[in-house]
């Protein structure tokens, strides 16, 4: 009678699976178990005297496991180069978006000054938001932007109107844009009734900070 083939050792199959996962997805997590399981499986297959099979699976798992470990330094080097570049690109995009938003705010406030001379500047940015065009709803900004403390693309925009004069007119204002965390941006921005945008790296900007060109 022909003998039935010996069953494959489960650890050999697990070693192969971990080796594949280690090479394709998770070298640090899966490659080491692939190596350990592969060696254990080969040892048990050898001691079984033919009762267990799967030597090829265990060897394949070992090869993939060692390959995953070998690839790990390369992956770490690539990550060390790519991640900072991605973060810098993201911060640059956030800063450019913040400058664009400051210009929109400046245009909306200038429009309000031109159309609502009895007030000059609004007491709150909600007056620049959507609605039937008037000094209460100028329809110059989106609802998201028409907030005295709006968060847009990693930046917080804070509007502060000046004190009204004797006739109730608000002649000054300040608008600041600060990153909500260091990972969101480096430069801080400042705008006032002069319509000049100022910036400062790493700290809050003010009227004495360099003007944005």
SULHUFEN-V881058 format. One record per residue. N is the residue number from 1. SS is DSSP state (h for helix, s for strand, l for the rest). OMEGA is omega in degrees with one decimal (* if undefined). NEAR is the number of other ideal C-beta (glycine too) atoms within 8 Angstrom. Layout:
N|SS|OMEGA|NEAR  N|SS|OMEGA|NEAR
This chain:
1|l|177.4|2  2|l|179.8|3  3|l|176.7|4  4|l|178.8|4  5|l|179.8|5  6|l|179.2|9  7|s|178.5|7  8|s|175.8|10  9|l|-178.5|15  10|h|-178.5|6  11|h|177.7|12  12|h|178.5|18  13|h|178.8|11  14|h|177.8|11  15|h|179.4|20  16|h|180.0|14  17|h|179.2|9  18|h|178.6|15  19|h|178.7|20  20|h|179.5|9  21|h|-179.6|10  22|h|-179.4|19  23|h|-172.9|11  24|h|-169.9|5  25|l|-166.8|5  26|l|-176.5|8  27|h|-177.0|12  28|h|-174.0|7  29|h|-170.9|8  30|h|-174.2|14  31|h|-179.3|20  32|h|173.8|11  33|h|177.9|12  34|h|179.9|18  35|h|-178.3|14  36|h|-179.5|8  37|h|178.9|15  38|h|179.2|17  39|h|179.0|9  40|h|-178.3|9  41|h|179.4|16  42|h|178.8|13  43|h|-178.8|8  44|h|177.8|11  45|h|179.8|14  46|h|-179.4|6  47|h|-175.9|6  48|l|179.1|10  49|l|175.4|4  50|l|-179.7|5  51|l|178.7|5  52|s|175.3|11  53|s|177.5|9  54|l|-180.0|13  55|h|178.7|9  56|h|178.0|6  57|h|-179.4|14  58|h|179.4|18  59|h|178.2|10  60|h|177.2|11  61|h|178.1|20  62|h|-179.2|15  63|h|179.8|9  64|h|178.5|15  65|h|178.3|18  66|h|176.9|10  67|h|178.0|12  68|h|177.5|15  69|h|179.0|12  70|h|-179.2|8  71|h|-174.2|10  72|h|178.1|11  73|h|178.9|7  74|h|179.5|8  75|h|-179.5|9  76|h|178.4|8  77|h|178.9|8  78|h|179.9|8  79|h|-179.6|8  80|h|178.2|8  81|h|-171.9|8  82|h|-173.9|8  83|h|177.0|8  84|h|178.2|8  85|h|177.6|8  86|h|179.2|8  87|h|178.5|9  88|h|178.5|8  89|h|179.0|8  90|h|179.1|10  91|h|179.0|13  92|h|178.1|8  93|h|178.6|9  94|h|-179.6|14  95|h|177.9|11  96|h|177.8|8  97|h|179.2|11  98|h|177.9|16  99|h|177.9|11  100|h|178.6|8  101|h|178.3|14  102|h|179.1|14  103|h|176.1|9  104|h|177.2|10  105|h|-179.2|15  106|h|179.2|12  107|h|179.4|9  108|h|179.2|12  109|h|176.4|14  110|h|177.7|9  111|h|179.0|11  112|h|178.9|16  113|h|-177.9|10  114|h|-173.8|7  115|h|-174.4|8  116|l|-174.3|11  117|l|177.1|7  118|l|176.8|6  119|l|-175.4|12  120|s|177.1|9  121|l|-175.6|13  122|l|176.0|15  123|l|177.9|6  124|l|-178.9|8  125|h|177.0|14  126|h|178.3|9  127|h|176.5|13  128|h|-174.2|15  129|l|-176.2|15  130|l|177.9|7  131|l|176.8|9  132|l|-173.1|5  133|l|177.9|6  134|l|178.6|7  135|l|175.1|10  136|l|178.5|5  137|l|-173.6|10  138|l|-179.6|17  139|l|-179.5|9  140|l|-178.0|9  141|l|175.0|12  142|l|179.8|7  143|l|179.7|7  144|l|-178.1|7  145|l|-174.7|15  146|l|178.2|13  147|l|-178.9|9  148|l|177.2|9  149|s|-176.1|8  150|s|175.1|11  151|s|-177.7|8  152|s|175.1|11  153|l|175.5|8  154|l|179.4|10  155|s|174.3|17  156|s|179.9|10  157|s|-176.6|17  158|s|179.5|10  159|s|178.0|12  160|s|177.7|9  161|s|175.4|10  162|l|178.1|11  163|l|178.1|4  164|l|175.7|7  165|l|-175.3|8  166|l|-179.7|3  167|l|178.7|5  168|l|-179.9|6  169|l|176.2|9  170|s|-171.8|14  171|l|-177.7|8  172|l|173.1|9  173|s|170.0|12  174|s|175.6|10  175|s|179.6|15  176|s|175.8|13  177|s|-176.8|14  178|s|177.4|10  179|s|-177.7|14  180|l|174.1|8  181|l|180.0|6  182|l|180.0|5  183|l|-177.6|6  184|l|-178.6|11  185|l|-179.5|10  186|l|-174.5|8  187|s|173.4|11  188|s|-173.9|14  189|s|-177.2|16  190|s|178.9|17  191|s|172.9|14  192|s|-173.4|10  193|l|176.6|9  194|l|-179.0|5  195|l|177.1|6  196|l|177.4|8  197|s|177.3|12  198|s|-179.9|15  199|s|175.8|12  200|s|-178.7|13  201|s|173.0|7  202|l|-179.6|5  203|l|-177.5|6  204|l|179.3|8  205|l|176.5|12  206|l|-176.2|8  207|l|179.2|7  208|l|179.3|4  209|l|-179.9|10  210|s|178.3|6  211|s|178.1|7  212|l|-179.2|9  213|l|*|2
